[in-house]
Amino acid sequence: MNEVSHLESLGQVSASETGQIFRDFLRGHVREMICEVMAAEVTELCGPKHDPSSSDHYRAGSSSGRVLYEGQREEVVRPRVRQKSCDGSSHEVELSTYRVAKDPQQLQEQIVQAIVSGVSARGVEQIKPNSPGVKKSNVSRLWQEAGSKFIERLRGKDLSTITWCALMLDGIRLSKDQTAVVALGSIARVASMSWTLHSVVAKTW
């Protein structure tokens, strides 16, 4: 189900089903966010593709990867990085962002906090990955940036030219401490009704 069909479906279900459809909608963007933070870490290690840095890290292609999000496996393309040794050999370096993403609990926390931080940049200090060996400040910043981009894309559509028939607010629980308030606006098109997702605001209740 693509983004458009997700949003249209929101106008055809009961309030109790809205949460699941929103989570399905969010799941596709989770994969994008994971790929973004991994790509950002590769750039920090190796430099931009068009201007590689002089560090001992270099890009080594990619391979398939899997993460577990809300009980479902998600396929991702995992970038590979190798590090040169003094004796001329090299070894593969595991990306800190991928290591965190492979842990279902940490991934869930990262996604929720990234969205919260995307809504309010002041929330970045709440992102605290606990995986051993992960540089907390760097990974936190990468997830916060991905969350900000996600929220910007979500809010980026110009809705000022649309005549709205109705607006519905619904609270969707993302985690024990975080709830997303979703604004759903309906517009009449011929004999049908469609819905669009206006914005997401997450806060502690």
N, C-alpha and C positions, 0 to 999 in steps of 0.2 A: 504494500500500500504506500503510495507516494504522499508528499506533503499536502497536495491539494485534496486528495481523497480523504486524508486524515481530518482536515479542517471541515470538509463538507459533511463528514460523518458525525461531527459534533452536533450538528443541527438535527440529527435523526435518532438520537439515543436519549435515554433518561439521564438524569443528573448523576445517578450512581455509576453509570458507565463512562462518564466523561473522563474520570481519572485514568482509566485504563487506556483510552484512546490517546490522551495526552502523553502518557508514558510511552506508548508505541511511537508517537510523533517524536518524542525526545530521544528515543533509542537510536534513531538514524543519525541524529546530530551528535550523539555521544561518540559514535565511531569517527565522525569528522574531527571532533575535539581531540580524541586520542591521537589521530594521525597528525594533527597540527602540533601538539606538544612534542611528539617524537621528532618531527621534522625540525622544530625549533631547537631541540637539544642537539641534533646532528649539526645544524648550522653553527651552534656555539662551540662544538668540539672541532669541527673541520673547516669552518668558514663558509661563505656563500659558494654555491656551485660554480659560478662564473669567476670567482676569485678565491680559491682555496687558501687557507692560512698556512703558515709555515710550521704548524704544530706537528706532533708525531701521530696525530689521528687522521685517518682518511676514510672516505666513503668506500664501501665494499658491496654495493648492490642492495638487494632487499630479499626478503623471504616472507612466506605467509606466517601469520601469527594468530593467536586466539586469545580473547579475553572473555570473562564471564560477567555479564551485567544483568542484574535482576533475574538470575537463574537461567538465562539464555546465552548461548555461545555466540559471540560476534567475531566474524572474520576481519582481520586488519592486515594491511601490508606493513611489515616491520622493516624499517631501514636497518642496514648493517654497517657497523663501523669497526675498523681494525686499528690497532695501535702498534707502531713500529718499536722494536726493541733495539738496544745498543748493539747486539750481535748481528743485526740485519734481519732477524726473523720478525714475525708479527703475530698478534693474537687478537681474537675478537673481543670487543668491549660491549658488555650488556648495557643498554640504555637505562638510565635510572627511571625515566618516565614509563618505559615498558614494564620494568620490574614492578612499579607501583600499580600499573594497569592490570597486571596479571592477578593481583590480590583482589578478589571480589569486594571485600569489606572496604579496603582502602580506595578502590575505584569508585564505589558508591559515595564515600565521603568526599572524594575529590570532585566528583561531578556536582554534587549538591553545593559544596562550598564555592566551586568555580562559578556557578550560576549566581549564588548570593553575592560574590565579589564582583561579578559582572554588573549586577544591579547597583551595588554600592562599593566603590573601590576601597572604602574604609574597611571592608570585611576581609581584605587579603590576609591579615594576620591570623585569621581563623583557620587558614589552610595549613595543616600540619602533617605532612606525610611522615610515617613512622618506619618505613622500610630501612633496614640497616644499609649503610653506605650511600644513601641518597642525600645529596646536598639540599637541605630543606629550603633554603632561601631561593635557590635557582629553580627547583621544581615548583615551588609555590608560585613564583612569578610567572612561569610558563603556563600553569593552569589558570591563574588569574587573567592572563592575557587572552587565553582561549575562551574563558567565560565571558570576558568583555566583548570579544568579537561575536560570540553566539548571540548575546543580548542585543548587540547593535544590528545584526542581521534580522533578528526577530522583530525589532522595533523599526527597522529601516523603511518599511513600506509607507508611502504617502497615502494616508487615509482621509485627508481633508476634502477630497473631491467626491467622497461616497456619501450617499444619503442612507442613514441607518434607521432601521425600523425598530430595533430593540437592542438592549445591551444586557447581558447576563454575567454576573460575577460568580465564580465558583472557587472554593478553596480546595486544593489538591495536596494531600500530604506526601511530601517527598521523602521524609525521614522522621525520626522520632522528634527532632527539634525544629524541623523546617517545613513550612507550608507555602506552596505557591498559590498566589491569588491570580487566577486566569480570567481575563476579560474577553468575552465572546460577543461579537457584534453580528447581528443578522441584517441582511439586505434582501429585498424582494427582486427576483429576476423572473419575469414572466409569471409562471404559476409555481415556481419552485422557490425554496428558501435555502440560502447557503450561509455558512458561518466562516468567520476568519478570526485568527488568533491575534489579538491586538498587542498584548504585553504580558510579561510575567514579572511578578514582584514576589520575592521570597523573604520571609522574616521569621524570627523566633516568636512563637505564640506562648 
